[in-house]
Amino acid sequence: MIDLHTHTVLSDGELLPFELVRRAAVAGYRAIGITDHVDSSNIDFVIPRIVKAAGKLKGAMPGLEVVPGAEITHAPPGLVRDLVKEARGLGACIVVVHGETLAEPVAEGTNRAAIEAGADILAHPGLISIEDILFAMEKSVALEITARKGHSIANGHVAQAAVKFGAQIVINTDAHAPGDLVTRIEAERILMGAGIGSERISPVFDTARSILERALRRN
């Protein structure tokens, strides 16, 4: 399992980074991105601490890559571009933007702003428009199928549209608690439940590997 969207006590998660990583290792993960929530108030506090934790774990968990990142969350669309740039400058190798989920009152235009900014992943993008899906394809921004309750309401829409137009998709847990981590088999079932046919499962994980490889080059 490659999971590029998780949270720790550095934002609203329940686990310290080391504990999250240990649990991921036990669950058979090959890679985990720690992407705590950030905005202009905490970005310079959170990202350096994730980078430090990931650095300490380098080589300490054989077979598991730990990648520092951030999830830009509920930022006004006009600020997203600068926050993506700032996150990368602070050492975030994976930048996720909290998309227009149906479960929260995310500002309209956030999906578009995330794509324009060149985020790696647009998380739980809700009822994303066809125009934004095509734009995401142009900008090589991956759309997320999520295992997280609430945000997963629109998984079917995202999956159907992504398959129709050939957009890149990934599956992440958006984990906040120990029980949120999933195995590869569980991830495959979530994808199938969203309407992804069995023949399209492998490309989803191939996309995650491509994002991971790009992130490691930044690390």
GIQUI-V632199 format. One record per residue. N is the residue number from 1. RES is the residue in three letters. PSI is psi in whole degrees, -180 to 180 (none if undefined). OMEGA is omega in whole degrees, -180 to 180 (* if undefined). Layout:
n->N res->RES psi->PSI omega->OMEGA
n->N res->RES psi->PSI omega->OMEGA
This chain:
n->1 res->MET psi->133 omega->172
n->2 res->ILE psi->116 omega->-175
n->3 res->ASP psi->112 omega->-172
n->4 res->LEU psi->22 omega->-179
n->5 res->HIS psi->97 omega->180
n->6 res->THR psi->167 omega->-176
n->7 res->HIS psi->152 omega->180
n->8 res->THR psi->-172 omega->178
n->9 res->VAL psi->-9 omega->176
n->10 res->LEU psi->-12 omega->167
n->11 res->SER psi->-109 omega->-176
n->12 res->ASP psi->20 omega->175
n->13 res->GLY psi->172 omega->-176
n->14 res->GLU psi->-14 omega->-171
n->15 res->LEU psi->148 omega->167
n->16 res->LEU psi->154 omega->179
n->17 res->PRO psi->-45 omega->-178
n->18 res->PHE psi->-39 omega->-180
n->19 res->GLU psi->-42 omega->177
n->20 res->LEU psi->-45 omega->-178
n->21 res->VAL psi->-41 omega->178
n->22 res->ARG psi->-43 omega->179
n->23 res->ARG psi->-37 omega->177
n->24 res->ALA psi->-41 omega->179
n->25 res->ALA psi->-44 omega->180
n->26 res->VAL psi->-32 omega->179
n->27 res->ALA psi->-1 omega->177
n->28 res->GLY psi->18 omega->180
n->29 res->TYR psi->147 omega->171
n->30 res->ARG psi->-27 omega->-180
n->31 res->ALA psi->148 omega->177
n->32 res->ILE psi->133 omega->173
n->33 res->GLY psi->127 omega->176
n->34 res->ILE psi->112 omega->-170
n->35 res->THR psi->67 omega->-177
n->36 res->ASP psi->156 omega->-179
n->37 res->HIS psi->134 omega->176
n->38 res->VAL psi->153 omega->166
n->39 res->ASP psi->-165 omega->-176
n->40 res->SER psi->-18 omega->-176
n->41 res->SER psi->-27 omega->-171
n->42 res->ASN psi->1 omega->-173
n->43 res->ILE psi->-38 omega->-178
n->44 res->ASP psi->-10 omega->176
n->45 res->PHE psi->-47 omega->-171
n->46 res->VAL psi->-50 omega->-172
n->47 res->ILE psi->-46 omega->179
n->48 res->PRO psi->-31 omega->179
n->49 res->ARG psi->-36 omega->174
n->50 res->ILE psi->-44 omega->179
n->51 res->VAL psi->-43 omega->179
n->52 res->LYS psi->-47 omega->-179
n->53 res->ALA psi->-44 omega->180
n->54 res->ALA psi->-38 omega->179
n->55 res->GLY psi->-40 omega->179
n->56 res->LYS psi->-29 omega->-177
n->57 res->LEU psi->-7 omega->-177
n->58 res->LYS psi->119 omega->-179
n->59 res->GLY psi->-10 omega->-178
n->60 res->ALA psi->-16 omega->-180
n->61 res->MET psi->82 omega->-178
n->62 res->PRO psi->131 omega->178
n->63 res->GLY psi->-3 omega->-179
n->64 res->LEU psi->120 omega->175
n->65 res->GLU psi->132 omega->177
n->66 res->VAL psi->119 omega->-172
n->67 res->VAL psi->124 omega->179
n->68 res->PRO psi->139 omega->-180
n->69 res->GLY psi->-161 omega->180
n->70 res->ALA psi->151 omega->171
n->71 res->GLU psi->111 omega->177
n->72 res->ILE psi->122 omega->-164
n->73 res->THR psi->124 omega->176
n->74 res->HIS psi->28 omega->175
n->75 res->ALA psi->141 omega->172
n->76 res->PRO psi->138 omega->-176
n->77 res->PRO psi->-36 omega->-179
n->78 res->GLY psi->-15 omega->-179
n->79 res->LEU psi->-9 omega->-172
n->80 res->VAL psi->-45 omega->-178
n->81 res->ARG psi->-48 omega->-178
n->82 res->ASP psi->-36 omega->180
n->83 res->LEU psi->-38 omega->175
n->84 res->VAL psi->-46 omega->179
n->85 res->LYS psi->-43 omega->-180
n->86 res->GLU psi->-41 omega->179
n->87 res->ALA psi->-44 omega->179
n->88 res->ARG psi->-40 omega->180
n->89 res->GLY psi->-28 omega->179
n->90 res->LEU psi->-5 omega->176
n->91 res->GLY psi->7 omega->177
n->92 res->ALA psi->117 omega->-180
n->93 res->CYS psi->-22 omega->174
n->94 res->ILE psi->125 omega->176
n->95 res->VAL psi->118 omega->177
n->96 res->VAL psi->143 omega->172
n->97 res->VAL psi->132 omega->179
n->98 res->HIS psi->105 omega->-174
n->99 res->GLY psi->-174 omega->-172
n->100 res->GLU psi->58 omega->177
n->101 res->THR psi->149 omega->176
n->102 res->LEU psi->-12 omega->-175
n->103 res->ALA psi->-12 omega->-177
n->104 res->GLU psi->158 omega->-178
n->105 res->PRO psi->65 omega->180
n->106 res->VAL psi->140 omega->-177
n->107 res->ALA psi->135 omega->175
n->108 res->GLU psi->137 omega->-178
n->109 res->GLY psi->-7 omega->180
n->110 res->THR psi->-43 omega->179
n->111 res->ASN psi->-48 omega->-178
n->112 res->ARG psi->-43 omega->-179
n->113 res->ALA psi->-39 omega->179
n->114 res->ALA psi->-41 omega->180
n->115 res->ILE psi->-45 omega->179
n->116 res->GLU psi->-36 omega->-178
n->117 res->ALA psi->-12 omega->180
n->118 res->GLY psi->33 omega->174
n->119 res->ALA psi->156 omega->177
n->120 res->ASP psi->-42 omega->-175
n->121 res->ILE psi->134 omega->170
n->122 res->LEU psi->107 omega->-175
n->123 res->ALA psi->144 omega->174
n->124 res->HIS psi->73 omega->-172
n->125 res->PRO psi->9 omega->175
n->126 res->GLY psi->-141 omega->-179
n->127 res->LEU psi->60 omega->-177
n->128 res->ILE psi->140 omega->-177
n->129 res->SER psi->158 omega->177
n->130 res->ILE psi->-40 omega->179
n->131 res->GLU psi->-42 omega->180
n->132 res->ASP psi->-32 omega->175
n->133 res->ILE psi->-44 omega->179
n->134 res->LEU psi->-37 omega->178
n->135 res->PHE psi->-40 omega->177
n->136 res->ALA psi->-38 omega->177
n->137 res->MET psi->-44 omega->180
n->138 res->GLU psi->-37 omega->-176
n->139 res->LYS psi->1 omega->-179
n->140 res->SER psi->41 omega->175
n->141 res->VAL psi->126 omega->-178
n->142 res->ALA psi->142 omega->176
n->143 res->LEU psi->141 omega->-174
n->144 res->GLU psi->132 omega->160
n->145 res->ILE psi->128 omega->-171
n->146 res->THR psi->146 omega->174
n->147 res->ALA psi->-5 omega->-172
n->148 res->ARG psi->130 omega->178
n->149 res->LYS psi->142 omega->-178
n->150 res->GLY psi->-65 omega->178
n->151 res->HIS psi->-25 omega->-176
n->152 res->SER psi->-5 omega->-178
n->153 res->ILE psi->-38 omega->-176
n->154 res->ALA psi->11 omega->-179
n->155 res->ASN psi->-42 omega->-178
n->156 res->GLY psi->-42 omega->178
n->157 res->HIS psi->-47 omega->-178
n->158 res->VAL psi->-46 omega->-178
n->159 res->ALA psi->-47 omega->-178
n->160 res->GLN psi->-46 omega->-179
n->161 res->ALA psi->-40 omega->-179
n->162 res->ALA psi->-43 omega->179
n->163 res->VAL psi->-43 omega->-178
n->164 res->LYS psi->-42 omega->-174
n->165 res->PHE psi->-8 omega->178
n->166 res->GLY psi->26 omega->179
n->167 res->ALA psi->153 omega->177
n->168 res->GLN psi->135 omega->175
n->169 res->ILE psi->153 omega->174
n->170 res->VAL psi->161 omega->172
n->171 res->ILE psi->129 omega->178
n->172 res->ASN psi->163 omega->-180
n->173 res->THR psi->-26 omega->-170
n->174 res->ASP psi->40 omega->-173
n->175 res->ALA psi->135 omega->174
n->176 res->HIS psi->-19 omega->-175
n->177 res->ALA psi->163 omega->-177
n->178 res->PRO psi->-41 omega->-177
n->179 res->GLY psi->-3 omega->-178
n->180 res->ASP psi->-20 omega->179
n->181 res->LEU psi->146 omega->-179
n->182 res->VAL psi->158 omega->174
n->183 res->THR psi->169 omega->176
n->184 res->ARG psi->-42 omega->-179
n->185 res->ILE psi->-43 omega->178
n->186 res->GLU psi->-40 omega->178
n->187 res->ALA psi->-41 omega->179
n->188 res->GLU psi->-39 omega->180
n->189 res->ARG psi->-37 omega->178
n->190 res->ILE psi->-42 omega->178
n->191 res->LEU psi->-45 omega->179
n->192 res->MET psi->-37 omega->177
n->193 res->GLY psi->-26 omega->177
n->194 res->ALA psi->-5 omega->178
n->195 res->GLY psi->11 omega->177
n->196 res->ILE psi->120 omega->-180
n->197 res->GLY psi->157 omega->-175
n->198 res->SER psi->-31 omega->-179
n->199 res->GLU psi->-13 omega->-178
n->200 res->ARG psi->3 omega->-178
n->201 res->ILE psi->-50 omega->-177
n->202 res->SER psi->-43 omega->178
n->203 res->PRO psi->-29 omega->177
n->204 res->VAL psi->-45 omega->180
n->205 res->PHE psi->-29 omega->174
n->206 res->ASP psi->-40 omega->177
n->207 res->THR psi->-44 omega->178
n->208 res->ALA psi->-41 omega->178
n->209 res->ARG psi->-39 omega->179
n->210 res->SER psi->-42 omega->178
n->211 res->ILE psi->-41 omega->178
n->212 res->LEU psi->-46 omega->-179
n->213 res->GLU psi->-40 omega->177
n->214 res->ARG psi->-40 omega->179
n->215 res->ALA psi->-40 omega->-179
n->216 res->LEU psi->-31 omega->176
n->217 res->ARG psi->-28 omega->177
n->218 res->ARG psi->-24 omega->-172
n->219 res->ASN psi->none omega->*
